[in-house]
Amino acid sequence: LQKNLQIETMDICKLLSSCMYSVVVSKKTREKLNKAVTELFAKYEKRWPGRVTLVEYVDDPMFSLEDLRTLRPSYCCFLTSHHECSRKFVSRVHYLTRQIDPSNPYYDTVWGILTGRNEEDILFAIRQKPLVIRRVLSGTPMNLHNFESGVWYDEGKKGEATRKKIGSNEVLKEECPGDASEEIA
């Protein structure tokens, strides 16, 4: 990726106010793993044209905060070498992702860290087909319309479940045993 491509993409995202995906990487990692950075960027640029950004920082991921506050990406991938992916790094990323919107204490982006022992490992991960979840079981409320089928048990209301059956678009509340352990198993 060339720096002017990064700037143009960031400008488009600013105009749209809808940056979907940011690849966040240190300058050192970008130099060592440029093929992986380029391929990850291209993968999501294909999915969301003009809505993907590359955010580069020096030394500490916190130096990406201002760019992330401007972009407000829905998703962030912190691509890093295994040498940089320390306990401190994970802690800093965890903290950073809660600072993008300073008006609330919650996560402001869906985020993950992509690393590997070498660039081939990282490229292998990037090239994998996405995991598709078709059936779901949950103890907390969730939108079952996103799945082929599923059920969530309301831990706040004994004996109540919400279910979607295979082949149906209908999501229905129904009674279930007060102790749903057996049904879950």
N, C-alpha and C positions, 0 to 999 in steps of 0.2 A: 504494500500500500504506500502511496506517496502522501506526503504531508498535505498537499493541496487537495487531494481526494478527501482526506479526513475533514478538512475545513469546509469544503463544499457540502459534504454530507451533514456536518453539524449545522451549517446554515439552513439547509433544507429542513432538518428536524426542528430548528428554532422556528422557522416560518410555519410549519405544520403544528407546532406545539405537541408533537406526538412521536417522540423518539421511542421506539419499541425496544431496542436492544443495544447495549453498550458492551464492547469488549474493553475491559480495563486491564492495563498491562504496564509494568515498569519499563523504563527505557532499557535497562539491562536485559530483561527477559525478551523484549522485542528484538533486540540485537541478536540474542542467542537462538530464539525460537521464532524467527520471522515467518517461516513457512507455515507454522501452526497458527500464528496470529492472522496471517493473510487468509488461510483456508477457513478459519472460524468466522472471520468477518464476511467472507464471500458466501458462506453457507447461509447466514442469516440475512445478508443483503438480497439474496435470491428470494427468500421468503417474504421480506419486508423492504422492497426497493426504496432507497432514499431515507429509510428510517432506522438505520444502523449507524452507530458511531464507534470510533476508536478513541479511547481516552488514555493518554500516556502520562505517567507520573515519574518522578525521580525519588528513589529510596523508600518512601512511605506512602501507602495507598491513600492516606488522609489528604495528600496533595491533589487528589482527583476530586475532592469534595465540591469545589466551586463549579467545575465543569458538570458534575452530576446534578448539582442543584439547578443549573441552567437547563440541562437536557431533560431531567426527570424521566429517565428510561423506565419502562415497565419491567425489563429484565436486564441483569448485569452478569457478565461472566468475568471473573477475575482470573485471568490466565497467568500462571506463574510457574517458574521452574521449581523443582523439588527442593533446591537449595534455599530458595526464598520463602517457601511455604512452611513457616515455623508456627509454633503456638502463638507467638506474638502477632504474626501476620494474620492468622485466622481471627484473633481477637480484634485487631484493628479493622478488618473488613466487617466483622459483626457490628462494631460500634459505628463505623462509617455509614452503613446502610440504614441506620436509624437516625442519621443526622441530615439526610438529604432534604427533608421537610422539617425545619426546626420547630414548627408549630405543634408537633405531636411526637410522642415517644415510640411510635411503632415503626416497623419496617416500611420503607418507602419504595422498595423495588423487590422483585423476586430475584434472588441472587444465588450464585454458586461459585465454587473455586474449581478450576480445571488445572490439573497438574499431572505430572508423570515422571518416571525416572529419566526419560529422554524424549526428544521430539517425536520419535516414531510412536511411542506410547500415547502421546497427546493427539497425534494425527489419527491414530487408531480410534480413539474415543470420539473425535470430531466426525469421523466418517461412518459411525454407527447409525443405523436407522433409529428413529425416535421410539421410545417405549410408549406403547399405547395401552392405557388402562381401560378395559371394557366393563369389568364388573367391580363393584366396590362394596365394602362393609365398613360402617363407621359408628362410633359412639357419640358423634357430634353432628349437628346439622350440616348438610351439604347439598349442592344442587345436583340432583340425580339425573337431570335432563342431559348432562354431559356424558352419560354412560349408557351402555346397552341395557344394563340392569344393575340393581343394587338395593341396599337397605341401610338406613341409619336408625339406630335406637336412641330415643330421646332420654339421655341420662337425667334430665330435669323432670321428666314426667314418667313415672313408673307405668309400665304396661303399654307404652305408645311407641310405634315405629312408623317410619315412612318408607314406602317400597315402590320400586319400578321393576316390572317384569320384562323379560326378554320379549321382543317383538311389539312392545307397547310404548307409546309416548306418554302414557298417563302415569302420574305419580300420585299415589294414594296413601293417606294416613290410615293405619289399621291398628287393632289391638294386638298385643303380643304378651307372652308370659311376663309376670312381674320381674322374674329373674330370667333374663333372656340368654343366660350363659349356654344352656344346652342348645338352643336354637342357633346361636352364633357358632358353636363348635360343629 
